[in-house]
Amino acid sequence: MKTLKFLIATAIAGACLCASAADAAYMTDVKKVDAALKSGTYPPSTTDEARRLRGDIERMMKEEREAEAMKLLEQVKQLLNVR
């Protein structure tokens, strides 16, 4: 019984670490996109599109549609050529 409790606790801790790692990666990418937008090196049409998509990403994250938000984030990164 003690082993089972340990295994369950380990699984829960692992799931929490994975979630926080994914969140950290998301925040890193968002900071890179925001920095690229602030740099002002893109044409206005590209900047406007990236800002619109960035707003959609925020809305989707608040609505708990993380998978869709991550896809949009990848689009924004490609649009701005952010690595």
C-alpha positions in Angstrom: 0.0 0.0 0.0 2.9 2.3 0.8 4.4 1.7 -2.6 1.1 2.5 -4.4 0.8 5.8 -2.5 4.4 6.6 -3.5 3.8 5.8 -7.1 0.6 7.9 -7.2 2.4 10.8 -5.6 5.3 10.5 -8.1 2.9 10.4 -11.0 1.2 13.6 -9.8 4.5 15.4 -9.2 5.6 14.4 -12.7 2.4 15.7 -14.3 2.9 19.0 -12.5 6.5 19.3 -13.6 5.4 18.6 -17.3 2.7 21.3 -17.1 5.0 23.9 -15.6 7.7 23.1 -18.2 5.2 23.6 -21.0 4.0 26.8 -19.5 7.6 28.0 -19.2 8.2 27.2 -22.9 5.0 29.1 -23.8 6.1 32.2 -21.8 9.6 32.1 -23.4 8.1 32.1 -26.9 5.6 34.9 -26.0 8.4 37.0 -24.7 10.4 36.5 -27.9 7.4 37.5 -30.0 6.8 40.5 -27.9 10.4 41.6 -28.2 10.3 41.1 -31.9 7.2 43.3 -32.1 8.8 46.0 -30.1 11.9 46.0 -32.3 10.0 47.8 -35.1 11.9 46.0 -37.9 8.8 44.6 -39.6 6.5 46.3 -42.1 3.2 47.6 -40.6 1.1 44.9 -42.3 3.2 42.2 -40.7 3.2 43.9 -37.3 -0.6 44.4 -37.4 -1.2 40.8 -38.3 1.2 39.6 -35.6 -0.5 41.8 -33.0 -3.9 40.5 -34.0 -2.8 36.9 -33.7 -1.1 37.7 -30.4 -4.4 39.0 -29.1 -6.2 35.9 -30.3 -3.6 33.8 -28.5 -4.3 35.6 -25.2 -8.0 35.1 -25.6 -7.6 31.4 -26.4 -5.4 30.9 -23.4 -8.0 32.5 -21.1 -10.7 30.3 -22.7 -8.5 27.2 -22.0 -7.9 26.4 -25.6 -4.2 25.9 -25.2 -3.7 23.6 -28.2 -5.1 26.2 -30.6 -3.2 29.0 -29.0 0.1 27.1 -29.4 -0.6 26.6 -33.1 -1.2 30.3 -33.5 1.9 31.1 -31.5 3.9 29.0 -34.0 2.3 30.9 -36.9 3.3 34.2 -35.3 6.8 33.0 -34.7 7.1 32.0 -38.4 5.6 35.4 -39.5 8.2 37.3 -37.5 11.0 34.7 -38.1 11.5 34.2 -34.4 13.3 31.1 -33.3 
